[in-house]
Amino acid sequence: MSTPVDTTATGPASAGPAGPEVNRISHPLRPGRWLAAGVTALVLAWLAWSIAINPNLHWDIVVKYQFDRVILQGLWVTVQLTVASMVIGVVLGVVVALMQVSDSRVLRAGAMAYVWFFRGTPLLVQLIFWFNIALIFPEVGLGVPFGGPKLMTWETNTLVTGFVAALLGLSINEGAYMSEIVRAGLRAVDPGQQEAAAALGMSRMKIMRRVVLPQAMRIIVPPTGNQFISMLKTTSLVSVIAGADLLTVAQRLYLTNFEVIALLIVASVWYLVLTTVASIGQYYLERRFSRGFGAIAPGTLRGRITRNLRFTGSAR
């Protein structure tokens, strides 16, 4: 004869002397994860200890040159190159992206040729080319084109210094990449909003400035921040043309005192500081452009366009 099953135990747990019993979720033990975490921590600790006590790293030299006047001058040149190249690159990118979405075939062809060439050739080759541009054009000047008389001329070697060559190479190359980023942001905006803005009587430039670009910035800003951080490190390539940047001055110092590793560590520390500051700025900039996205106030221009778009959609 089978024993009857007690069905009264399916209710809530009875309260004990210390209060109601709390239901707890038991997590399965994962020994593999704990083992991997322990091995990783051990490897990191061993690596940090090996670096700290290694006498060949010459930490006293690192501390000595970290705030050296020559190093700080190279750091300032790196910051100048990064900011100026990004500003020029962004402006070029916006112009070329607008050319790519233009109705003119000539403008589209010119923009495509620019992006094709400067994205398809290595940046290092472009830097060396700009540094040696005087071999092709010994003089530059202003005057009548196609062999006409020149009003003013300058020697190319005088104008195109190492810094100018670095600025030309970095900014023109960056403009090709920024044009693709801007173009992707412009294409991501709903075309219906442009149609609704045109229905309100707005001109094409006003639509681009007040409707398309503000919404595209949410997509453009994150990769632009990544490009800025990448540019901070890419400026080290100008050391091949004596651009007086951070890596260039570090190389000049270790060629005199033979402290190669120590001065490379000095440069690396400053690159890490710059990229960290840029990453923090990128984070807050992204928050700024993402603020309020999706919430459309009815009295704003975007709200009127959206309302008009909904009206035209319902009329269909």
Secondary structure, 3 states (H helix, E strand, C coil): CCCCCCHHHHCCCCCECCECCCCCCCCCCCHHHHHHHHHHHHHHHHHHHHHHHCHHHCHHHHHHHCCCHHHHHHHHHHHHHHHHHHHHHHHHHHHHHHHHCCCCHHHHHHHHHHHHHHHHCCHHHHHHHHHCHHHCCCEEEEECCCCCCEEEEEEHHHHCCHHHHHHHHHHHHHHHHHHHHHHHHHHCCCHHHHHHHHHCCCCHHHHHHHHHHHHHHHHHHHHHHHHHHHHHHHHHHHHHHCCCCHHHHHHHHHHHHCCHHHHHHHHHHHHHHHHHHHHHHHHHHHHHHHCCCCCCCCCCHHHHHHHHHHHHHHHC
